[in-house]
């Protein structure tokens, strides 16, 4: 739990800057890849200023928002349910699929919804780590609002984003039900 909560004690900008140091061309991750022998020293992979860097950094930053709802739901599931499934003849895998997994669906849904809502509004991490080719829709909207001054296109993108979020929310409500959301 400390490993999950520790990133919350650090600023988002510091975490993003740390990923920039780790993912750079001469950074520790590329050094490790060369040391293991997966790539030659003169052919280091591009891990920054692209979609790969954006996904790696955003995964680390958003992971606690997925783990915490899952943890809170899994903590409430009694271990006796798995033992009951095994005593009724189910293998551990069958007991997990038929008993444990369905009870965690509200936590999975809550975590996915929370991460999705946070990820669509991320601006700083994709801008710094992803560069021009790793930008997300929030960066594109900001570009058209500030630089190209194409406010109509930015408004259209914002409207499409809003419709997409409301559609995801509606699907979540139909599949899991907003009343079953478990955040803690």
N, C-alpha and C positions, 0 to 999 in steps of 0.2 A: 504494500500500500504506500510505503514511503517513496518507492520509485515512481509511482503514479502521481503522487501529490507534489513531489519535489519540483517538477517544472512550473507549477503554479506560483512558486516563491521567486521565480525569475521573470524578468520582464520579457514580453513578447519580442521586443526589438533586440534584446540580448540573445535570446534563443535563435532568432533569425540570423543575427550576425555570426553566431557560433556555427550555424550550418554553412554559412558562406565560407568560413575558414576551413571547415572539414571537407567540403565538397570541391574546393578549388583545384585547379590543375596540378599544383604541387602540394596539395593538402594531404593530411594523414590517411584518408580513405584511399586516395589514388596511390599513395606510397605503399599501403598494404596490398592493394591489387597487384602492383608491380612486384612486391616482395614475394607474394604467393606464386606468382608466375602466370597469372591470368591475362596479363597484358605486358607488352614490352615498354621499356622506359620512354622510348620516343613515340609510342602509340597509346598514350594514356586516354582513358575514356572521358568524354565530356559529361560531367555530372552536374554542372552548374549552367545557368542561363538557358535552361530548357525545361521541358515538362517533367523529366526525371527528377531534377533538383527540387522543383515545386512540390511534386508528390511526396518525396522523401521528407522534406522539411514540414509540410503540412500534416503528414501522417504522424510525425513525432509530436507536433504541437497539438493536434486534435485528438490523439489517442486517449488521453485522460477523460475526455468528454464522452467517449464510448465505453471505457472500462468502468467508470463510476456507476452509471445506471445498471450495467450488467452485474457488477459486484453487489449492489444493493438488492437486486432481485434474487441472485443466486444465494445470498446469505440467508434469505427467508425460507428457502426450500429445505425441508427436513430430509436428512440423510436416510431416515427410515423408509422413505418412498423408494429409494433405489434398492434397499435391502428387500423390501416387499416385492419389487419387480423381479429380483433374482430368485426369491423364494417361490415365486409363481412360475418359474421355469425359463425366465428370460435371460439371455446372455447380457453381459455388461453393455454391449453396443445396443441391443434391442431395448434394454431398460432405459438407456440414455435417450434413444430416439423416441420412444413411446411415452416416457414419463418426464424426464428432466428437461429436455429441449422444449417441449410445448409450454412448460411452466416459465421458461426464460424468454418467451417471445415478447411479452410487454417490455422487458428491459432492452432486448435487441431493437425493438421498434423505437423506443424512446431514445436510445443512443444514436441510432441511425438518423432520426429526425433532428436531434440536437446537433450532430456533426454536420449534417447537410445544411442546416440553417446557418451555422457558423461559417462553414466553408464558402458559401456563395457570397458572403460579404467580406471575405478576406482580401485585403488590399496590399498591405506592406510586405508580407512574405512572398507572394508571387512577383511583386515588383522588384524586390531585392535579389531573391534567389533565382527566380525564373527568367528574369530579363524580358525581352520583347517576345520571345517565342514561348515562354512559360506563363504568360499572363492569363488571367481568368476574366470572367465577364465583368467583374467589378472594375478591373483595370481598364477594360475596353470602354466601359461607360464613363469612367473618370477621364480617359483620354479625349473622348468626344465632347465632354462637357468643358474641359479646360483648354485643350490644345487646338483641336480642329473646329471648335465652336459649332459643331453640328448637333444642336440641342434636340432637334427632331429625331435624329437617329438614336441619340442617347435615351430619349424618352421612350422610343419604341423598344429598345433593348431592356430598359427598366420595366416596361409593361410586360414584355415577354417573360422576364425573370419573375415578376409578381404572379403571373398566370401559372408559370411552372411550379413555383413554391405552393401556391394554393392547390394545384393539382396533386402534388406529392402529399400535401396535408390531407386532402380529401381521400386519396388512396389509403393513407395510413389510418384514417378514421374508419374506413370501410373494412380493412383487414384486421386491425388490432382494436380499434375503438379508442377514442381520445379519453374516455373515462377509465380505461385500463392502463394509462400511462404510469410508469413506475420510475421516478427519478430519485427516490431515496426513502 
